[in-house]
Amino acid sequence: MRALRKRYGLFGLGNYLLLVGLLLQSGWAVAHAPGLSSIDVAVNSDQVVVKLTFALQDIEAFAPMDSDLDAEVSAAEREAAKPEIAKMLAEQLRLNIDGVDVQAAAPGTVNYDEQNNAHVEFSFKPVPLKQLLLQSKLLAWLQDGHQQYVTVRDAAGKTLSEKMLNRADDQLLIVMAQADESVAQNDSRFSAFADFLKLGIEHILTGYDHLLFLFALLAVTHSFWPAIKIVTFFTIAHSITLAFAGLNIIELPSSFVEPVIALTIIYVAVENIIRGDHPKGRQWLTFGFGLIHGFGFASVLREMNISSGDTGILLPLLSFNLGIETGQIAVASVVLPIIWWLNNKPAFAEKFLKGCSAMVALMGAYWLLERTVL
């Protein structure tokens, strides 16, 4: 320890050890935020249709699929698990219409998509005249931090209410005959905007892979202008693909996107080691790789089944992206002064860049293995 202090200085050693601790901590943490899901409620003229969308990994602990315990879930096992999934979700979904708890008119229908999500649909009668209360009791079972986005629409597709549910607040109440419908709708939209803004901030702050990618990009900068170019190009790039993916214009499977994100981290870190702190065209590299990271951000909205061609996606898309930018700017404002201070210390700059980049590359390699073979 005394030798290290002599070599790096007290302040440099503290930052070096802090970075090591953060990287070790991120190795034990997931690269993204806790689970997300959605509930879409359609109040039609003759019935209420409720559609729940979950990642299979969020509910498989409560509705096991691997019946032969061979650590592999076959297509036949997934199909056989449908009745149990529908039964379990029906028991944990409470729908109260005009003061009376109602049961689904028939067993729920279950379908799977290519993103390993389960879509479960229930129909309820009668149609609410005064009020509708929905409670998702399953949130008490899921991991702490799981969020569930609820949207309620009328028969014409008009949004009546939106809300983000969590374990501490698992209910949504709608009064069908609002005294001032426009005020109620504006309140609902403001609440949804705030919810997705917060979700975007949480996602970037807990998205260790995106943060390490950004750190590796900025680690070569010495001043404000090069850093602002990198941040701006990253913002433009991921905003483009986040919008395209959210509007279903372009869609890439997470089995492709997540390993490629890990590869972008490795590439930038290795480039830092080889080329030092003067790589040319770093902003264009940032733009190209930022397009891939945008698909990673879009996976959050996809997990909540918020991806469609109608205008219902626009509010979540805008506020979620603003949340990402807010979190990104907050992190950069803290990290950049430290990076610039260290990079302008000739005796320490090269060791700092190569040492940190080596650890970032190792972390990227771990994520690559985790997302492909582990």
C-alpha positions, 0 to 999 in steps of 0.5 A, a space after each residue: 500500500 505504501 508503494 502504491 501511495 508513493 507511485 500514484 499519490 494519495 488522491 490518485 490512489 483513492 480514485 483508482 481504488 474507488 473505480 476498482 470497487 465500482 467495477 467489482 460491484 457492477 460485476 455482481 449487479 445486473 446491467 439493467 434496471 429491475 423487471 418491467 411489465 405492463 397492463 393494457 385495459 380496454 373498456 369496450 361497450 360489452 366487456 372489459 379486456 385486460 392484457 398483461 405482458 411479462 418477461 417470462 423470467 419474471 414469472 417462471 419462479 411462480 409458474 415453473 416450465 422446466 417440468 423434467 428439470 433438465 435446465 432446458 425449457 422446450 417448446 412443449 414445456 412452454 405450451 404446457 405451462 400456459 394454463 398454470 400461468 393464466 391461473 396464477 395471474 388471474 388469482 393475482 389480478 383484482 378488478 373491481 367494477 362499480 364497487 364489486 370484485 369481478 372474476 374473468 368470464 373465461 380462463 385467460 389466453 396465453 401467448 408468447 413472443 420472440 422476445 421471451 415475453 408472455 401475453 395473457 388476456 382476460 375478459 370481464 363483465 359488466 362494463 363499469 358505469 361509475 368506477 373501475 379499480 385495478 389492483 396488481 397483487 403480483 407486484 408483492 411477489 416480484 423483485 423489489 423495484 419491479 414496475 408495471 405500466 397500466 394504460 386504460 382506454 375506452 372503446 374508441 382507443 382514447 386513453 382514460 388513464 395511465 399510471 406506473 404501479 409498484 409494490 408500494 402503490 399497486 392500484 389504479 382507480 378510475 372514476 368513469 364520470 369525471 366532473 372535468 374530464 380534460 383536467 383528469 386526463 392532463 393529470 394522468 398524462 403528467 403523471 405518466 410523463 413523470 413516471 417515464 422520466 424517472 424510469 429513464 433516469 433510473 435506467 441509465 444510472 443502473 445501466 452499468 454497461 451503458 455507463 462504462 461505455 460512456 466512461 471509456 469514450 470520455 476517458 480520452 478527453 482533456 477539456 469541455 469541447 471534445 467531451 461535449 461532442 462525444 456526449 452529443 453524438 451519443 445522444 443523437 445516435 441512441 435517440 434515433 434508434 430508440 425512436 425507430 424501435 419504439 415506433 416499430 420501424 426497426 426491430 432487433 432481437 435482444 439476443 443480438 443487441 446485448 452481446 453487441 453492446 458488450 463488444 462496443 465496450 471492449 472495442 472502445 476500451 482496447 482502442 484507448 489502450 492501443 491509441 492512447 488519449 488521441 484517437 481521431 474521429 471519436 465522435 463518429 465511433 460514438 455515433 455508430 456505437 450509440 445506434 446500437 445502445 439505442 436499441 438497448 434502451 428501447 428494450 425497456 419500453 419493449 419489456 413493458 409492451 410499449 411499442 406501437 405505431 399509434 400516438 400512445 408511444 410518443 409520451 413514454 418515448 419522449 419522457 423516457 429519453 429525456 430521463 436518459 439524457 438527464 441521468 447521462 448529463 448528471 453522471 458526466 458532470 460528476 465524472 468529467 472534472 475528475 477525468 480532466 484533472 487526471 488527464 492533465 497530470 502527465 505523470 499519471 495520465 497514461 497509467 490512469 487511461 490504460 489501467 481503467 480501460 483494461 478494467 473496462 475491457 475485462 468487464 465488457 468481456 464478462 458481459 459478452 460471455 454472460 450474454 452468449 455462452 453463460 
